[in-house]
Amino acid sequence: MPAIKTVIYLDVLLLVNFLVAYFLLQAAGLLSSQHAEFSRMVCASGIASLSALILFAPELSYPAQILYKILTACAVVGVAFGLQGLRRFVTAVCWYAALNILLAGLCIAVILRTGTPLLQTANLTVYLRISPVVLLLLSAASCGAVWLVLHFSGSTPQTTRTIGIEFELCGAPVRLRATLDTGCHLKDPVTCLPVLLISWPAAKGRLPGGVNAFLGQWFQGLHPSTPPVGASLRVIPCNTAAQHALLPGFAVADISTITETGMQSLGRTAVAFCPQPFQSGEYEALYGSDFL
């Protein structure tokens, strides 16, 4: 391929790609029903920005170029949303790739409309003679379009849907009803995975006796150091505007949803308990938008 003759400002290239990746990851998160912390989004966007430097490398073979794109997409999505199950990971990667293709199509449309020539392509990376502001606006438009479609098409019924949850605690199966709470973002400090929040008063009748005895002592302020037989204690930080507390919880082998076709594993491995009952008696547990 011919050498790059266009003057490319490296700081502009990196900054624009950073912001573009941030917008596209936000949209991919909406489409795959996953939530990422701001720090993870910043790191993932930084990786995506640096991946654009392949533009300056010697031209690779087409299989190598495709492999590079797949690996960088997986790395970006993995850093942003974590590994929360293979299906959810692949879904997020596919949406992220599709949104990148959509953005490329919008850029090409602008080029054809304005007559702006394509400047440089290398290793499946394109550098366009297009204003960074226009590129950022197109990225924001892509993210906004995704949000509008999801909002007005009613594609987010899970915000009010109650689901069945099953897990095993102290060798006994526990079945609960759980509903979405977008403000629930508890994390297991060991695995960094989302945690299911259970109201102990509401779920008491469905829990093993040893667990109830342990939780009763904990919420009385005794804080027993020995967990029930067959259970592994997890202390879950809970930080809200009203209070900062440590909630008792337990590690579990897996948490599954109860569906019409059977059990569906979620890859979640911890539950936490709070001493307060929830407002509604129609469910015993809450999960965040990043749980399913």
C-alpha positions as MATLAB code, in Angstrom:
seq = 'MPAIKTVIYLDVLLLVNFLVAYFLLQAAGLLSSQHAEFSRMVCASGIASLSALILFAPELSYPAQILYKILTACAVVGVAFGLQGLRRFVTAVCWYAALNILLAGLCIAVILRTGTPLLQTANLTVYLRISPVVLLLLSAASCGAVWLVLHFSGSTPQTTRTIGIEFELCGAPVRLRATLDTGCHLKDPVTCLPVLLISWPAAKGRLPGGVNAFLGQWFQGLHPSTPPVGASLRVIPCNTAAQHALLPGFAVADISTITETGMQSLGRTAVAFCPQPFQSGEYEALYGSDFL';
ca = [
       0.000    0.000    0.000;
       1.232    3.580   -0.481;
       2.754    5.345    2.467;
       0.530    7.677    4.442;
       0.957   11.188    3.124;
      -1.876   12.824    5.010;
      -0.940   14.791    8.095;
      -2.630   13.061   11.013;
      -2.554   14.711   14.408;
      -2.057   11.892   16.878;
      -3.671   13.658   19.835;
      -6.801   14.435   17.809;
      -6.941   10.868   16.477;
      -6.732    9.366   19.970;
      -9.150   11.810   21.598;
     -11.802   11.474   18.905;
     -11.582    7.678   18.920;
     -11.781    7.697   22.718;
     -15.019    9.693   22.725;
     -16.483    7.712   19.823;
     -15.799    4.440   21.625;
     -17.391    5.811   24.790;
     -20.626    6.641   22.969;
     -20.716    3.300   21.157;
     -20.086    1.348   24.364;
     -22.951    3.196   26.022;
     -25.222    2.162   23.161;
     -23.947   -1.428   23.225;
     -24.682   -1.526   26.945;
     -28.252   -0.367   26.362;
     -28.820   -2.972   23.671;
     -27.341   -5.831   25.689;
     -28.925   -4.721   29.008;
     -25.570   -4.274   30.705;
     -24.245   -1.474   32.854;
     -20.612   -0.446   33.187;
     -19.024    1.730   35.828;
     -17.529    5.012   34.646;
     -13.967    3.895   35.432;
     -14.394    0.731   33.343;
     -15.861    2.753   30.468;
     -12.876    5.101   30.539;
     -10.408    2.203   30.453;
     -12.296    0.448   27.653;
     -12.530    3.642   25.595;
      -8.804    4.152   26.074;
      -8.077    0.674   24.715;
     -10.357    1.312   21.737;
      -8.585    4.606   21.095;
      -5.138    3.011   21.166;
      -6.290    0.235   18.833;
      -6.654    2.858   16.083;
      -2.857    3.171   15.995;
      -2.833    0.062   13.782;
      -3.446    2.626   11.041;
       0.287    3.400   11.079;
       1.505   -0.218   11.095;
       2.665   -2.096    7.976;
      -0.245   -3.701    6.186;
      -1.144   -7.102    7.612;
      -2.752  -10.009    5.815;
      -6.564   -9.924    5.739;
      -6.938  -12.819    8.222;
      -4.588  -11.009   10.596;
      -6.532   -7.763   10.190;
      -9.832   -9.491   10.959;
      -8.317  -11.296   13.940;
      -6.966   -7.989   15.262;
     -10.401   -6.379   15.012;
     -12.080   -9.306   16.773;
      -9.509   -9.376   19.570;
      -9.647   -5.623   20.150;
     -13.465   -5.662   20.188;
     -13.410   -8.496   22.738;
     -10.846   -6.649   24.853;
     -12.812   -3.396   24.784;
     -16.130   -5.050   25.674;
     -14.497   -7.279   28.284;
     -12.946   -4.325   30.091;
     -16.181   -2.314   29.913;
     -18.728   -4.911   31.015;
     -16.636   -7.737   32.412;
     -17.142  -11.441   31.741;
     -20.710  -12.015   32.907;
     -21.355  -15.202   31.003;
     -20.406  -16.202   27.462;
     -23.765  -15.375   25.895;
     -23.929  -11.880   27.396;
     -20.314  -11.234   26.419;
     -20.824  -12.329   22.795;
     -24.043  -10.287   22.612;
     -22.242   -7.139   23.749;
     -19.348   -7.751   21.325;
     -21.767   -8.202   18.416;
     -23.673   -5.029   19.275;
     -20.439   -3.070   19.643;
     -19.238   -4.321   16.248;
     -22.609   -3.594   14.629;
     -22.635   -0.046   15.986;
     -19.125    0.530   14.644;
     -20.338   -0.614   11.230;
     -23.369    1.692   11.559;
     -21.124    4.633   12.369;
     -18.900    3.812    9.386;
     -22.004    3.832    7.199;
     -23.041    7.238    8.531;
     -19.560    8.589    7.844;
     -19.642    7.257    4.291;
     -23.058    8.881    3.834;
     -21.605   12.222    4.922;
     -18.675   11.753    2.539;
     -20.961   10.984   -0.404;
     -23.207   13.900    0.506;
     -20.439   16.464    0.859;
     -17.960   15.101   -1.657;
     -15.271   14.782    1.006;
     -12.686   12.249   -0.222;
     -11.521    9.238    1.723;
      -8.013    9.903    2.962;
      -6.444    6.714    4.194;
      -7.221    3.069    4.921;
      -4.907    0.569    6.552;
      -5.508   -2.705    8.370;
      -9.305   -2.285    8.276;
      -8.924    1.125    9.908;
     -10.173    4.213    8.097;
      -9.013    7.796    8.505;
     -11.521   10.216    7.017;
     -11.328   13.843    5.988;
     -14.209   14.667    8.256;
     -14.484   17.142   11.082;
     -13.949   15.572   14.520;
     -17.032   17.474   15.671;
     -19.125   15.870   12.928;
     -17.766   12.429   13.821;
     -18.613   12.927   17.490;
     -22.091   14.171   16.616;
     -22.660   11.087   14.464;
     -21.528    8.872   17.347;
     -23.860   10.647   19.751;
     -26.650   10.345   17.176;
     -26.085    6.582   16.950;
     -26.290    6.238   20.724;
     -29.332    8.515   20.885;
     -31.096    6.584   18.133;
     -30.609    3.346   20.051;
     -32.053    4.909   23.200;
     -35.056    6.327   21.342;
     -35.831    3.006   19.657;
     -35.642    1.132   22.961;
     -37.663    3.799   24.769;
     -40.525    4.183   22.310;
     -40.721    0.593   21.085;
     -41.363   -0.713   24.574;
     -38.317   -2.956   24.388;
     -37.593   -2.513   28.083;
     -40.511   -4.263   29.801;
     -38.130   -5.824   32.310;
     -38.184   -2.575   34.295;
     -41.409   -3.739   35.947;
     -41.307   -7.497   35.339;
     -40.943   -9.868   38.258;
     -38.916  -12.996   37.560;
     -38.320  -16.243   39.383;
     -34.855  -16.810   40.854;
     -33.374  -20.048   42.166;
     -30.097  -20.798   43.919;
     -28.752  -23.288   46.436;
     -27.863  -22.231   49.971;
     -26.539  -24.646   52.614;
     -27.471  -27.532   50.344;
     -31.124  -26.468   50.063;
     -32.747  -24.934   46.964;
     -34.138  -21.439   47.476;
     -36.731  -19.969   45.124;
     -37.600  -16.280   45.243;
     -39.341  -13.612   43.210;
     -37.117  -10.741   42.106;
     -37.786   -7.452   40.360;
     -35.574   -4.848   38.693;
     -34.343   -1.843   40.650;
     -32.155    0.394   38.493;
     -30.600    1.879   41.626;
     -29.360   -1.494   42.848;
     -25.669   -1.883   42.017;
     -24.266   -4.108   44.747;
     -21.002   -5.850   43.841;
     -19.319   -8.906   45.288;
     -15.911   -7.619   46.505;
     -14.335  -10.979   45.659;
     -15.599  -11.514   42.096;
     -16.764   -7.937   41.286;
     -19.977   -9.456   39.879;
     -23.471   -8.057   40.571;
     -25.205   -9.316   43.704;
     -28.846  -10.246   44.299;
     -30.309   -8.215   47.193;
     -32.810  -10.154   49.320;
     -35.176   -8.828   51.973;
     -34.651  -11.119   54.950;
     -38.128  -10.506   56.481;
     -39.799  -11.297   53.145;
     -37.684  -14.379   52.351;
     -37.291  -15.769   55.879;
     -39.824  -18.539   55.340;
     -37.922  -19.867   52.312;
     -34.439  -19.954   53.842;
     -32.701  -22.780   55.728;
     -32.888  -22.568   59.519;
     -29.144  -22.092   59.936;
     -29.186  -19.094   57.618;
     -32.101  -17.513   59.495;
     -30.331  -18.001   62.818;
     -27.148  -16.404   61.467;
     -28.974  -13.432   59.935;
     -31.032  -12.923   63.081;
     -27.863  -12.563   65.146;
     -26.228  -10.338   62.538;
     -29.099   -7.865   62.374;
     -29.234   -7.771   66.183;
     -25.689   -6.409   66.075;
     -23.932   -9.572   67.246;
     -22.087  -10.167   63.936;
     -21.291  -13.876   64.362;
     -17.953  -14.822   62.860;
     -18.889  -18.391   61.947;
     -21.271  -18.769   58.982;
     -23.896  -21.521   58.817;
     -22.676  -25.012   57.970;
     -22.310  -25.344   54.205;
     -22.282  -21.580   53.572;
     -19.457  -19.196   52.678;
     -19.849  -15.720   54.154;
     -19.645  -12.623   51.967;
     -19.730   -9.119   53.443;
     -21.191   -6.826   50.778;
     -20.606   -3.034   50.913;
     -23.813   -1.039   50.440;
     -23.357    2.666   49.766;
     -26.451    4.805   49.288;
     -27.299    8.462   49.748;
     -28.913    7.604   53.081;
     -26.353    5.277   54.610;
     -23.156    3.286   54.263;
     -23.408   -0.258   55.572;
     -21.996   -3.753   55.292;
     -24.638   -6.337   54.451;
     -24.316  -10.031   55.248;
     -24.324  -12.318   52.249;
     -23.288  -15.727   51.038;
     -21.436  -17.142   48.069;
     -23.557  -19.528   46.008;
     -22.633  -21.931   43.238;
     -24.877  -20.205   40.709;
     -28.044  -18.146   40.420;
     -30.563  -19.118   37.752;
     -33.777  -17.655   36.418;
     -36.875  -19.829   36.264;
     -38.243  -19.799   32.704;
     -40.951  -21.672   30.830;
     -38.304  -23.859   29.194;
     -36.351  -24.584   32.369;
     -33.529  -23.056   34.372;
     -31.247  -20.447   32.796;
     -27.900  -19.851   34.492;
     -26.896  -16.225   35.058;
     -23.335  -16.821   36.206;
     -23.922  -14.872   39.419;
     -22.329  -16.189   42.592;
     -23.417  -14.119   45.599;
     -26.532  -12.931   47.440;
     -26.858  -10.230   50.106;
     -29.532   -9.693   52.750;
     -31.045   -6.497   54.131;
     -33.125   -6.237   57.324;
     -35.900   -4.123   55.810;
     -38.974   -5.415   53.960;
     -39.587   -4.032   50.476;
     -42.568   -1.819   49.671;
     -44.336   -4.507   47.665;
     -45.148   -8.000   48.830;
     -44.981   -9.310   45.262;
     -41.237   -9.994   45.409;
     -38.529  -10.871   47.910;
     -35.409   -9.747   46.029;
     -34.048   -6.926   43.887;
     -31.554   -7.028   41.031;
     -29.832   -4.216   39.165;
     -29.821   -3.427   35.455;
     -26.448   -5.184   35.129;
     -27.583   -8.423   36.787;
     -29.382  -10.294   33.988;
];
